[in-house]
Amino acid sequence: MLIVGAGQMGQQVAQMIDKYAWTGLRFVGYLDDCVEKQQHVEAPILGTLDDVARVVQKYDIEEVVITLPRRAYEKVEMLVVTLHELPVHTLIVPDYFSLALYRASVEEFAGIPMINVRAPALNEYQRMLKRIFDLSAGGLATLMALPVMGLIALAIKLDSPGPILFRQVRVGENGRLFTMYKFRTMVVGAEKMQALVNEVTEDGKIIHKKRDDPRVTRVGRFLRRTSLDELPQLFNVLKGEMSLVGPRPELPWLVEQYEPWQRKRFCVPQGITGWWQVNGRSDKPMHLHTEDDLFYVQNYSFWLDLKILWRTVWIVLFGKGAY
C-alpha cells in the first residue's frame, strides 16, 4: 500500500495499516510534494506526486490511498487519471472527515453522494437501548436512594443556612442548556466567590476546582468525598436531560473557551458518570482532559456503559479523585 499525502490524515491511515498488518497489508511509504515532511514521519517519502506511476511500478503497489488536504484537491483528478491506467486499487479519504464528529456517514440524495459531517454518534438502536436502561436502572436507583436523600437533606439543613438543592445551568447534548441538580455542598453565594479559587496554568488554562476550597461546608466535604452530592441528578436522568453514563455536563463559561475539537464531546447524552470520572475525576480537570470523553464517543457501546458503571462503584467506595 502507498499513501499519497504525508500529512496528519496520511499518518493516521499509516497507523491503521500497521495495526492490521496481520491481515497481509504492508505499508511501503508516502508520496508528498513537501519533502521536508520526512523529518516528521517514520516511513520514507518515496517521491513527489508526479512520481506516482514510477513508484507504483517499482514497488509493485496494489493499493493507493490518497489523503491530500482540501487545498491540494485539484491534484486528485490528475492522480486518478494516472492511476486508472495502472493495475491498482485507488481509495480517497476526503479531508472533510476532519470536520466530522468521528462517525460521519455517506448518504445519497438524488443520486449525488454526500458526506454527513453531523451524523449522530449513537444510532437509533443504541439510543433506544441507552434510554431504556436509563429509565429502568435510574428509576430503581432513585427509589433505593430516596431514604438516603432524605437524611442528606436533613444534614444539610442542620449544617448551614440555605437551600438543600443546588441548581446550576450546564451544557448538555448538542449544546442544549439545562438545569442540573446537586445537593448543596458550599456556602450560599459560592458562585460569586469563584474568582477567589480560580487558578491559571502556565498555558493559560483555568483550574476552577481545588482540594482545599474554603467555600465547601462540613457536610458538603463529606458529600463530595463520597459523591453523594450527585444523587439528585438521577432526576435529570429520568427527565431525559442526562444519562447514567456519558461525558460530564460542563459549565457554559468554560465551554465558551473550548477549542473546536473539544465540542465533539457534546454529540452524545451527558452523564452522571463517564470515562473521565473512572480515569482520574478531579485529579484530572475535565475541561483539560476532554480526550477521555472523545474516547467514549469514538468507542461507545452498551457494554462500555456497563463497564464504566461497575468501575464507578469502586471509584466511589475508595473516594478517589473526589473533592
N, C-alpha and C positions, 0 to 999 in steps of 0.2 A: 504494500500500500504506500502511496505517495500523497503527501499533503501539500496543497498549493496555498501558501499563506502561513507564515510562522508567527502570527500574532497570538493574542490571548485565546481566541477560539480554536486556532490551529493547534496550540499546545494542549488544550483540553481534549481535542479529538485524539491527539497522540497518546495522552494518558489513558484514554478509554481503549485504544488499540492495544497498548501494553497490558492493560488489565485483562483483556480477553485473548491474550497471546496463546492460551491453552487451546483455543479453537483452531489454531493454524494461521492466525493473522500475523504478519510480520511488517513492521513499520520500517521503511527504508530511509526516509528523510523528507526534507522540505524543499519547496521552490519558493523563492521570495526575491523581489527586486531590491530589497534593502538588505544587503549582505551584512550590515552592522548588527543585525539581529542574532547573528551566530553566537555572540557572547552571552545571550540570554536563553539559549536553547541547548539542550544536550545533544540532540540528533543533528546530523550535518545538514547544512543548506547546500543542495547539490547543484544549484544554478538559479537563474532568473526565470521569470515566466516564459520568456522566449525560448528557453531550453527544454520545454516540456516534452516535445517529441523525442529529442535525443535521450533524455533521462529515462523516459518510459521504455524505449528500446534497449538501452544499455543495461538497465536493472531488471528487465522482464517484469515490469509493473503490471499488475492485474486490475487494481482499483485505484482511482484518483479521487481524492476528496478536496473540493475547493472550499476554502474558508476565508475568502477575501472580505475585507471591510467594505461598507457601503460605498465609500469614496472610490473604491477600485472596481466597482461593478461593471464599468464599461469594458473591462478586460475579460469578463466572464464569457461573453459571446465569442471572442477570439479563441479562448481556451476550449470551449465546447466544440467549435468547428474543427479545431486541430485534433482534439481527442476523438472526434467522431470517425476520423479516418484510421484510428488505431484500435487494436483488439483489447480495449479496456472498458471497465465499467466506470461511469462518472457520477459522482454524488456531489451535490451542492448544499452547504449548510448556510441558510440565509442569515445574514448578520442581524436581522430583525429579531432573532430569538434572544438577543441580549436585552431586549425590552420586555420580554415575557415574564410572567410570574411563574417561571420554572416549568409550567405544564401548558405550554402553548399548544394549540391544536390547528390542524389544517382542515379547512372547510371548503365546500364548493358552493358557489352561488351562480346560477345560470351558466354553468359550465366553466366558470372562472375560479381557479384555486385561490383561496385567501387564507392568510395566517391570522388566527385569532390570538392576539397577544394579551387578552384578559380572560382566558379560559379559566373556569373555576378550578381551584386546586383539588377540590373534592368532587367526585362525580355524584349523580343523583342517588345512587345506591349507597355510597359511603355516607352522604349527608343524612339520608333517612335512617341508616343504622346508628349513626352517631347521635341523632336526636332521640331515637327510641331509647337508647342506652342512657342518655342524659335524663330523660323523664322517669325511667324506671329506677335506675340506681340513685339518681338525685332525689327523687321523691322518697325512696326508702331511707336514704341518709338524712333527709330533713326530718322525717318522723322520729328517727332514733336520736337526733341531735336536739330536739325541742326541749327536753328537760335540762340538758346541759346549757343550752342558750338561755333558759330562764334563770339558772344560777349565775351565769356570767353577767346577765343584765342587772341582777341584784348587786353583785360585787362592784360593778362599775358605778352604780348609783350611790353606793355607800362610800366609795373611794374618793370621788371628786365630783364637783358640780358640773352639770352639763348633760346633753342628750346621751342616750345609750348607744344609738347608732351613729356612725359617721358616714355621710353621703358625699360622694365625690364624682365629678364628671370624668369619665375615661373614654378612650378611643377604642371602639370595637371593630368587628369585622367590616372590611371595606371602608374604614374611616368613619363609620357611624358613631355618633356620641351617645352615651347612655349614662345613667346614674348607677354607680356601683356602691354596694352596701358593705360595711365592715363594722365590727364593734369598735367604739371609740377607745383608742389607746393613748391619746395625747390630751393635753390640757385644751380647753376651749380657746379658739383663736390661733391654733398652732400654725395654720397655713400662712398667716400674716407674718410669722416669725421664720419662714422658710429661708430667707436670705441670710439669717444668722448661722445656719448649719450647712449651707451650700459650700462645697469646695470645688476648685477648678484644677484639673490635671495639667501637666506640662503642655499637652497638645490642645488645650482649650476645652476639654470635655467637662461637663458639670457632674459632680457627685452629690446627689441630694439626700442620701441616707448615710448615717454613720452609727456606729455601735453605741456611743455614749450620748445619744440625742437627749438634751435636757428637757425636751418637751414631753417625753413619754412619762405616763403616770406609773405608780407602783403596780397596779393591776394590769395596766397596759403592757408593761415589760414582760409579765408572765404570759399574757395572751399572745404576744408576738413570738416569744421563745417557743411556745407550744403550737403556734399557728392557729389557735382557736379564734383569733380575731377575724379569720376568713370565713367562718361558718355562715354568716348572713348571705354570702354570695351564692349559697345554694338557692336562694330565692331568685337571684339573677339568672341562674341556670334554668329554673322552672319557667321563668318568663321568656326564655329564648334569647336573652341578651348575651349570655355566656354559655360556655360548655364546661363540663368537668375537666377536660384536658384541652390545652391549646396554649398559644403564646399569651403571656400576661397582658391584660389591658393596660395601656400606657397613658400617662398624663398628657393632655393636649399641648402644653407649653414645651414638653420635651420632644413630642412628635414634630413640632414646628422646626426643630433643629436637626431632624433626621436627614441623612443623605438619601437620595432617591432609592438606592438598593435596599435600604433598611425598611422601607414602607411595604416591602413584599411580605412582611410578617403578618399583615392585616388581611391576607386573602383567605384566611380560614377563621372559624369562630375562636374568639379569645377565651382562655380558660382559667380555672381556679389554680390548677397545677399544670406543669408542662415540662418540656425537655430542659429548659433553662433552670427551673426550680430544682430538678433532681441532679443537676450538674453544677451546683455552687450557690444558687439563691443569692442572698445578699452579699456573699463573698465575691460575687461577680455582678456588678451593677448591670441591670437589664438592658438599658439603652446603650451600653458599651459592649454588649455581647449578643447582639441580635443574630449572630451567625448560628447560635443554638436554636433559635426559633426558625430560621431558614432551613436548618437540617430537618426539623419537624415537618415543615411544609413540603420539602422535597421527598421525604420518606414516609409520608403519612400512611398509616394503616390502622385498622381497629385493634390489631394485636399490639401495635406500638402504644396505643392509648392504654391498654391493659397493663403493659409493662411499666409505663410511667406511673400509673395509679399504684401499682404494687411497690415500686421504689419510693413513691411519696410517703407511704406508710412508715417505712424505715427511716426516711429522712426526718419526718416529723417526730418520731419517737426519740431520736437522738438529738433533735433540735439543731441540726447542722445548718449553719449559714443564716439563721433567723435572728433578726433584731429590729 
